[in-house]
């Protein structure tokens, strides 16, 4: 079992190989099925479902031989089963064990904490723990600066390091300001698992928090004049929605009257549009005109289309799609998607335009940063052959980066941990529940 996209049901494929086929299907307005875990019978499996109404995740039991499923309970993280009969998952930063009956496929008691301060990656709801079936649990402590600690790093087109921005942190999603003097990025608070947006002043070498609303914030996008940031937040108390705030300070302003779930992707250079990712049965690309704030769909389908980026002249939109199962990068005309070009050839994600619009960059399936020359003459558009630049060291689905006017790349580089990640291990944890 696996998940082929960021907002996808589970797929199955034979161990001997072959064609992958959907195993689960969305019910209503679900956002993603993730983190499958087989139960001991090899037929039933656990997985989580992202719900739109609550913004949380629920645990379900599925069946390889049926499309029926059963809701088990609520969890904010990935889930595992451990002998002699418990579900393990995280709420907040507490690792909980809840009694579970394999015969009835239901919980039989209340959850009990077995560890505190467990690392938790809120953007993808993944708790950093694992369990054996012999009474051992290992996890990454939340306050050690271990797994996930990175530093924003400048690299040139050959991949050679050319400087750093800020201090090491749980940092990602860098966005360079239009004038090139500042960087907005998402920083995780280890103790809570929540994210805030910080702004780094490149001239003064200082940094300050831009959001501090006790909610989850991320995916910053600069306005073309650099005066505002649009970003994704759970500020409204529900699923993700898009907000706007002046860089100089002010209130968080919801850009749409109806709550999400939607995330920010780009802001057009003429200031008229914000590009959104809207999660329905699949992830769709929508356009929000700032004049009347009545968003309209740009790309929809039975597959995921996401991370749209407009060319500097506003005529073309690059995006990633799993239309043919494997994620690839495409370009379409804008604002009407009348024409379409496939840019990547063997898998790709996260397109970013050069500041002059003459190149498009993306991350290949093997993690290499790719560059494609693009030409436009008399209304005709033509992408060239992708060329590998350097190994970005980032997974395709999780890699966020930006490109400066001078051609340097800014990306989060993992901090080396001396060959190891700090772990804590609990031996015979079921015995502690009997005390």
C-alpha positions as CSV (number, residue, x, y, z in Angstrom):
1,X,0.0,0.0,0.0
2,X,1.2,3.5,-0.7
3,X,0.0,7.1,-1.4
4,X,0.9,8.4,-4.8
5,X,0.1,12.1,-4.1
6,X,-0.3,14.7,-1.3
7,X,-4.1,14.4,-1.5
8,X,-4.8,10.9,-2.6
9,X,-6.6,7.7,-1.5
10,X,-4.5,4.6,-0.8
11,X,-3.3,2.5,-3.7
12,X,-2.3,-1.1,-3.8
13,X,0.2,-3.0,-6.0
14,X,1.3,-6.7,-6.0
15,X,4.6,-7.5,-4.4
16,X,5.5,-9.1,-7.7
17,X,4.9,-5.8,-9.5
18,X,2.3,-4.7,-11.9
19,X,-0.2,-1.9,-12.2
20,X,-1.2,0.1,-9.1
21,X,-4.9,0.4,-8.4
22,X,-6.9,2.5,-5.9
23,X,-7.6,0.7,-2.6
24,X,-9.7,3.3,-0.8
25,X,-11.9,6.1,-2.0
26,X,-12.9,9.4,-0.7
27,X,-16.3,9.9,1.0
28,X,-17.7,13.4,0.9
29,X,-15.0,16.1,1.1
30,X,-12.1,14.2,2.5
31,X,-8.6,15.5,1.8
32,X,-6.2,12.6,2.1
33,X,-5.8,9.0,3.1
34,X,-2.4,8.3,4.7
35,X,-0.2,6.1,6.8
36,X,-1.5,2.6,6.2
37,X,-0.6,-0.1,8.8
38,X,-1.4,-3.7,8.4
39,X,-3.0,-5.6,11.3
40,X,-1.8,-9.1,12.2
41,X,-4.3,-10.9,10.0
42,X,-2.7,-9.4,6.8
43,X,-6.2,-8.5,5.5
44,X,-7.3,-5.5,7.6
45,X,-5.3,-2.3,7.8
46,X,-5.3,1.0,9.7
47,X,-5.1,4.4,8.0
48,X,-5.9,8.0,8.7
49,X,-8.4,10.2,6.9
50,X,-8.1,14.0,6.8
51,X,-11.5,15.5,7.4
52,X,-12.5,18.9,6.1
53,X,-15.1,19.9,8.7
54,X,-12.9,19.6,11.7
55,X,-9.4,19.9,10.3
56,X,-8.4,16.8,12.2
57,X,-7.6,13.2,11.2
58,X,-9.7,10.1,12.0
59,X,-8.5,6.5,12.2
60,X,-10.2,4.0,10.0
61,X,-9.9,0.2,9.5
62,X,-10.0,-0.9,5.9
63,X,-10.3,-4.3,4.3
64,X,-8.3,-5.6,1.3
65,X,-11.3,-7.6,0.2
66,X,-14.0,-4.9,0.5
67,X,-14.6,-1.2,0.1
68,X,-16.2,-1.0,3.5
69,X,-14.4,0.7,6.3
70,X,-15.0,1.4,10.0
71,X,-14.2,4.6,11.9
72,X,-12.1,3.9,15.0
73,X,-11.5,7.3,16.6
74,X,-9.7,10.6,16.2
75,X,-6.0,11.1,15.9
76,X,-3.7,14.0,15.0
77,X,-1.0,11.8,13.6
78,X,0.1,8.6,11.9
79,X,-1.1,5.5,13.7
80,X,0.3,2.0,14.5
81,X,-0.8,-1.3,16.0
82,X,1.3,-2.9,18.7
83,X,0.9,-6.2,20.5
84,X,-0.7,-7.3,22.8
85,X,-3.6,-5.1,21.5
86,X,-3.1,-1.3,21.3
87,X,-3.3,1.5,18.9
88,X,-0.4,4.0,19.1
89,X,-0.8,7.6,18.0
90,X,0.1,11.2,19.0
91,X,-2.1,14.0,20.2
92,X,-0.3,17.2,20.8
93,X,3.1,15.9,21.5
94,X,2.0,13.0,23.7
95,X,2.3,9.4,22.5
96,X,-0.8,7.5,23.5
97,X,-1.7,3.8,23.7
98,X,-5.4,2.9,23.3
99,X,-6.7,-0.7,23.9
100,X,-7.9,-2.3,20.7
101,X,-9.7,-5.5,19.9
102,X,-8.5,-7.4,16.8
103,X,-11.6,-9.6,16.8
104,X,-14.1,-6.7,17.1
105,X,-12.0,-4.1,15.2
106,X,-12.8,-1.4,17.8
107,X,-11.2,0.3,20.7
108,X,-12.0,-1.1,24.2
109,X,-10.8,1.6,26.5
110,X,-9.4,5.1,26.8
111,X,-6.0,6.2,25.5
112,X,-3.2,6.4,28.0
113,X,0.1,8.4,27.6
114,X,3.3,6.4,27.4
115,X,5.7,9.1,26.3
116,X,5.7,12.9,26.3
117,X,7.3,15.5,23.9
118,X,7.4,13.3,20.8
119,X,8.4,15.1,17.6
120,X,5.5,15.8,15.4
121,X,5.5,17.3,11.8
122,X,2.2,19.1,11.7
123,X,2.2,20.0,8.0
124,X,1.8,16.3,7.1
125,X,0.5,15.1,10.5
126,X,3.3,12.6,11.0
127,X,4.6,11.6,14.4
128,X,8.2,10.5,14.6
129,X,7.8,7.2,16.4
130,X,7.9,3.5,15.6
131,X,6.9,0.4,17.5
132,X,7.9,-3.3,17.5
133,X,5.5,-6.1,18.4
134,X,7.7,-7.1,21.3
135,X,7.1,-4.2,23.6
136,X,9.6,-1.6,22.4
137,X,8.9,2.0,21.2
138,X,11.4,4.4,19.7
139,X,10.8,8.1,19.1
140,X,12.5,11.4,18.3
141,X,12.2,13.8,21.2
142,X,10.5,17.1,20.3
143,X,13.0,19.4,22.0
144,X,16.3,18.0,20.8
145,X,16.6,19.7,17.4
146,X,17.1,16.3,15.8
147,X,15.2,15.0,12.8
148,X,14.0,17.8,10.6
149,X,16.5,20.5,11.8
150,X,17.7,22.4,8.8
151,X,19.4,25.7,7.8
152,X,18.4,27.9,4.9
153,X,21.3,27.6,2.5
154,X,22.3,29.4,-0.7
155,X,23.8,27.2,-3.4
156,X,24.9,28.1,-6.9
157,X,23.9,26.2,-10.1
158,X,26.5,23.6,-9.5
159,X,25.2,22.9,-6.0
160,X,28.1,24.5,-4.2
161,X,27.2,26.2,-1.0
162,X,27.3,30.0,-1.2
163,X,26.1,31.1,2.3
164,X,23.4,30.5,4.9
165,X,20.4,32.4,6.1
166,X,19.5,32.4,9.8
167,X,20.2,29.8,12.4
168,X,19.5,26.1,12.3
169,X,15.8,25.3,13.1
170,X,12.9,23.2,12.0
171,X,12.7,25.5,9.0
172,X,11.3,25.2,5.4
173,X,9.2,26.8,2.6
174,X,11.5,29.7,1.9
175,X,10.2,32.6,-0.2
176,X,12.5,35.4,-1.4
177,X,11.0,38.9,-1.4
178,X,10.6,40.7,-4.8
179,X,13.5,43.1,-4.0
180,X,15.7,40.2,-2.8
181,X,16.3,41.8,0.6
182,X,14.2,39.5,2.7
183,X,13.2,35.9,3.0
184,X,10.0,34.5,4.5
185,X,10.0,30.9,5.8
186,X,8.1,28.6,8.0
187,X,9.6,27.6,11.3
188,X,8.2,24.8,13.6
189,X,7.9,25.3,17.3
190,X,9.3,21.9,18.7
191,X,7.3,22.0,21.9
192,X,3.9,22.4,20.2
193,X,4.4,21.1,16.6
194,X,2.8,24.3,15.3
195,X,4.4,26.5,12.6
196,X,5.0,30.2,12.4
197,X,6.3,32.3,9.6
198,X,9.5,34.2,10.2
199,X,11.0,37.0,8.1
200,X,14.8,37.1,7.7
201,X,16.3,40.5,6.8
202,X,19.3,39.6,4.5
203,X,20.9,43.1,4.7
204,X,20.9,43.4,8.5
205,X,21.2,39.7,9.3
206,X,18.2,39.8,11.6
207,X,15.0,37.7,11.9
208,X,11.6,38.2,13.5
209,X,8.4,36.3,13.7
210,X,5.7,37.4,11.3
211,X,2.8,35.3,12.7
212,X,2.2,34.5,16.3
213,X,-1.5,33.6,16.4
214,X,-1.2,30.2,18.3
215,X,-2.3,28.4,15.1
216,X,-0.5,26.6,12.3
217,X,0.9,28.9,9.6
218,X,2.9,28.3,6.4
219,X,3.4,28.6,2.7
220,X,4.2,32.3,2.6
221,X,3.8,34.1,-0.7
222,X,4.9,37.7,-1.3
223,X,2.8,40.4,-2.9
224,X,4.5,41.8,-6.0
225,X,5.4,45.1,-4.2
226,X,6.7,43.2,-1.2
227,X,4.3,45.0,1.2
228,X,2.2,42.0,2.2
229,X,2.4,38.3,2.6
230,X,-0.3,35.8,1.8
231,X,-0.1,32.6,3.8
232,X,-2.0,29.5,4.8
233,X,-3.3,29.3,8.4
234,X,-5.7,27.5,10.7
235,X,-6.4,30.8,12.4
236,X,-10.1,30.4,11.9
237,X,-10.1,27.3,14.1
238,X,-11.0,24.9,11.2
239,X,-9.1,23.6,8.2
240,X,-6.5,25.7,6.3
241,X,-7.6,29.0,4.7
242,X,-5.6,31.8,3.1
243,X,-4.8,35.0,5.0
244,X,-3.1,38.3,4.1
245,X,-1.1,40.5,6.4
246,X,1.1,43.6,6.0
247,X,4.8,43.0,6.4
248,X,5.1,46.1,8.5
249,X,2.6,44.6,10.9
250,X,-1.2,44.4,11.3
251,X,-4.1,42.0,11.6
252,X,-4.4,38.7,9.8
253,X,-7.1,39.1,7.2
254,X,-9.0,36.2,5.7
255,X,-9.1,36.5,1.9
256,X,-12.2,34.4,1.4
257,X,-15.5,34.5,3.4
258,X,-15.8,30.7,3.5
259,X,-13.2,28.7,5.4
260,X,-10.9,26.4,3.4
261,X,-9.5,23.9,3.0
262,X,-7.2,25.7,0.7
263,X,-3.5,26.7,0.6
264,X,-1.6,29.6,-0.9
265,X,0.6,28.9,-3.9
266,X,1.5,32.1,-5.8
267,X,0.6,35.8,-6.2
268,X,0.6,37.2,-9.8
269,X,3.1,40.0,-10.6
270,X,0.3,42.4,-11.6
271,X,-1.2,41.9,-8.1
272,X,-4.6,40.7,-9.4
273,X,-4.6,37.0,-8.5
274,X,-3.6,34.6,-5.8
275,X,-3.2,31.0,-7.0
276,X,-4.7,28.4,-4.6
277,X,-4.6,24.7,-3.9
278,X,-8.1,23.6,-3.0
279,X,-8.7,20.2,-1.6
280,X,-11.9,18.5,-2.8
281,X,-12.1,14.9,-3.9
282,X,-8.6,15.7,-5.4
283,X,-6.4,18.7,-5.1
284,X,-7.4,21.4,-7.6
285,X,-5.9,24.7,-8.7
286,X,-8.1,27.7,-8.2
287,X,-7.7,31.4,-8.9
288,X,-8.7,34.1,-6.4
289,X,-9.2,37.5,-8.0
290,X,-8.4,40.1,-5.3
291,X,-10.9,42.5,-6.9
292,X,-14.1,40.7,-6.0
293,X,-12.6,37.7,-4.0
294,X,-14.8,35.2,-5.9
295,X,-12.5,32.3,-6.5
296,X,-13.0,30.2,-9.6
297,X,-11.5,26.8,-10.6
298,X,-8.6,26.8,-13.0
299,X,-7.8,23.0,-13.1
300,X,-10.0,20.2,-11.9
301,X,-10.1,16.5,-12.5
302,X,-10.0,13.0,-11.1
303,X,-6.3,13.4,-10.2
304,X,-4.2,15.9,-8.2
305,X,-3.1,19.2,-9.7
306,X,-1.2,21.5,-7.3
307,X,1.6,24.0,-6.6
308,X,0.8,26.3,-9.4
309,X,3.4,29.0,-10.2
310,X,2.8,31.9,-12.6
311,X,5.5,33.1,-15.1
312,X,6.7,36.6,-14.4
313,X,4.7,37.9,-17.4
314,X,1.5,36.2,-16.1
315,X,0.8,34.3,-19.3
316,X,1.8,30.7,-18.2
317,X,1.2,28.6,-15.1
318,X,3.5,25.8,-14.2
319,X,2.2,23.1,-11.9
320,X,2.6,19.5,-10.9
321,X,0.1,16.7,-11.6
322,X,-0.3,13.0,-11.1
323,X,-2.7,12.7,-14.1
324,X,-0.8,9.6,-15.3
325,X,-0.1,8.3,-11.7
326,X,3.5,9.6,-11.6
327,X,3.9,13.2,-10.6
328,X,5.1,15.4,-13.5
329,X,5.5,19.1,-14.2
330,X,3.3,20.8,-16.8
331,X,2.8,24.3,-18.2
332,X,-0.6,25.7,-19.3
333,X,-1.7,29.1,-20.7
334,X,-3.2,31.5,-18.2
335,X,-5.8,32.7,-17.3
336,X,-7.5,30.2,-19.6
337,X,-5.9,26.7,-19.6
338,X,-6.3,26.3,-23.3
339,X,-2.8,24.8,-24.1
340,X,-0.7,22.4,-22.2
341,X,3.0,21.2,-22.3
342,X,4.6,18.5,-20.3
343,X,8.0,19.7,-19.0
344,X,9.4,16.9,-16.9
345,X,10.1,13.5,-18.5
346,X,10.7,11.0,-15.7
347,X,8.9,12.5,-12.7
348,X,9.0,16.0,-11.3
349,X,7.5,18.4,-8.8
350,X,7.6,21.9,-7.3
351,X,8.2,24.1,-10.3
352,X,9.7,27.6,-9.8
353,X,10.3,30.2,-12.5
354,X,13.5,32.2,-12.8
355,X,12.9,35.9,-12.1
356,X,13.3,36.8,-15.8
357,X,10.9,34.0,-16.9
358,X,13.5,32.4,-19.2
359,X,13.9,29.2,-17.2
360,X,11.7,26.9,-15.2
361,X,13.2,24.8,-12.4
362,X,11.8,21.7,-10.8
363,X,12.8,18.7,-8.6
364,X,13.1,15.4,-10.4
365,X,12.0,12.1,-9.0
366,X,15.6,11.3,-8.0
367,X,15.9,14.6,-6.0
368,X,18.0,16.4,-8.6
369,X,17.4,20.1,-9.4
370,X,16.4,20.4,-13.0
371,X,16.4,23.5,-15.3
372,X,14.4,23.9,-18.5
373,X,14.9,26.8,-21.0
374,X,11.7,28.3,-22.1
375,X,11.2,30.5,-25.1
376,X,8.3,32.7,-26.2
377,X,8.1,34.4,-29.5
378,X,5.1,36.0,-31.2
379,X,2.8,34.4,-28.8
380,X,4.3,30.9,-29.3
381,X,5.7,29.1,-26.2
382,X,8.2,26.3,-26.2
383,X,9.9,24.5,-23.3
384,X,13.4,22.9,-23.9
385,X,14.9,19.7,-22.7
386,X,15.4,19.4,-18.9
387,X,19.0,19.5,-17.7
388,X,20.2,18.3,-14.3
389,X,22.0,21.0,-12.2
390,X,22.8,19.3,-8.9
391,X,21.5,17.0,-6.2
392,X,19.1,19.1,-4.2
393,X,19.0,16.5,-1.3
394,X,15.3,17.0,-0.9
395,X,12.4,14.6,-1.4
396,X,10.3,15.5,-4.4
397,X,7.0,15.8,-2.5
398,X,8.4,17.7,0.4
399,X,10.9,20.0,-1.2
400,X,10.3,23.8,-1.1
401,X,12.9,26.2,-2.4
402,X,13.2,29.5,-4.2
403,X,15.5,31.1,-6.7
404,X,17.0,34.6,-6.5
405,X,17.4,37.1,-9.3
406,X,21.1,36.3,-9.5
407,X,20.4,32.6,-10.1
408,X,21.3,31.3,-6.6
409,X,19.0,28.7,-5.1
410,X,17.7,29.0,-1.5
411,X,16.7,25.7,0.1
412,X,16.6,24.1,3.6
413,X,19.7,21.8,4.0
414,X,19.4,19.2,6.8
415,X,21.8,19.6,9.6
416,X,24.2,16.7,9.9
417,X,23.7,14.8,13.2
418,X,27.0,13.0,13.3
419,X,25.6,10.0,11.5
420,X,22.7,9.5,13.9
421,X,19.4,11.0,15.0
422,X,18.6,11.4,18.7
423,X,16.2,8.7,19.8
424,X,14.6,7.6,23.0
425,X,13.6,4.0,23.5
426,X,11.0,2.6,25.9
427,X,11.4,-1.1,26.7
428,X,8.4,-3.2,27.7
429,X,6.1,-0.2,27.6
430,X,2.9,-2.4,28.1
431,X,4.0,-3.2,31.6
432,X,3.9,0.5,32.5
433,X,0.2,0.6,31.8
434,X,-0.5,-1.9,34.6
435,X,1.0,0.2,37.3
